Structure formats: C-alpha cells, structure tokens
Amino acid sequence: MLKEEIYQGVKVNIKIAKLQLIKGLWTSKFSTERSNEELLLAYSLFFELNGNMNNYFGANCLLEVGNNYLREN
C-alpha cells in the first residue's frame, strides 16, 4: 500500500514539473527573466525527482534558459 502511495506522489510531482516547464516555455514569449525563473524551478523539480539519472526534461529546461539568453542578444 505504501509503495503505491509513493508511486502516485511521484506521478503527481512529475506532472507538476512538466506543467512548470510548459509555463516557462509560454512565458518566454512575454518575459525572458520570468521565463528563466519558471524554467529553473522546473529544472529543480526534475532534478529532485530524478537526481543524477538521465533527465530529458531537466536538460530541456536548461536548453530553453540558454535559448532565452540567446534571444536577448
């Protein structure tokens, strides 16, 4: 029973992190600074969930932060 509750909690946290990533991508159209804040928050959530394991979504967050800086210049 406890194992199932933990699994459900992780699934919910992954959904929250993915929504944070999408929010950061959407916000980049209006405010680069705010977008970077949202993307870094999403990255920290993905890192907390996956640790040092391969993390596509976390890497995508950092890639988008870099893209935001490139668009500014």
N, C-alpha and C positions, 0 to 999 in steps of 0.2 A: 504494500500500500504506500509506504513512504517513498519507494523508488518511483512510482507512478506520479506522485505529487511533485517530486523534484523534476521529473521529465516535463510535466506540464508547466512548471515555473520557468524552466529554461526555454520552452517553446514561446511562452508569453514574452520573455525578455528578448528573444531573437526578433519577434515581431516588432517590439518597441524600438529596437536598434535599427531595423530596416526602415521603419517609418521615419526615424530621425534622419537617416541617410537621405531618404526621398525629400524630406523637408529641407535639408541642406542644399540639395540639388535645385529645388524650386526657388529657394531664397536667393541663389546666386544670380538670378535674373534681376534682382532688385537691389541687393546689398551684399557686396563681397565680404565685408567684415562679419556681418551676421551669418552669412553662409558658412564661413570658416568656423565660426563658433559652433554651429549646429553639426558640421561635419566632424569636428574634433570630438564633440560629445558622442556622436555615433561611433567614432573610432574607439573611444574609451570603453563604450558598452560592448562592442565586438571583442575587444582585447580582453575585457573582464570575463566574457563568456568562453573564449577560446584559448586564452593565454598565448603561448608561443606557437601553437599549431598553425598550419596554413590557413589563412583567413582572407578569402577573396573580397568580402565586403569591407573589411578593415582596410585592405590595400586600396580599394576603390575610394574610400573616404580620403586617404592621403593623396591619391592621384587628383581628386577633384579640388583639394586645397591648393595643390600645385597649379592646376589649371586656372583657378581663381587669381592667383598671383600673376600668372602669365597674361591674363586678360586685362589686369590693371595697368600693365606697362605697355 
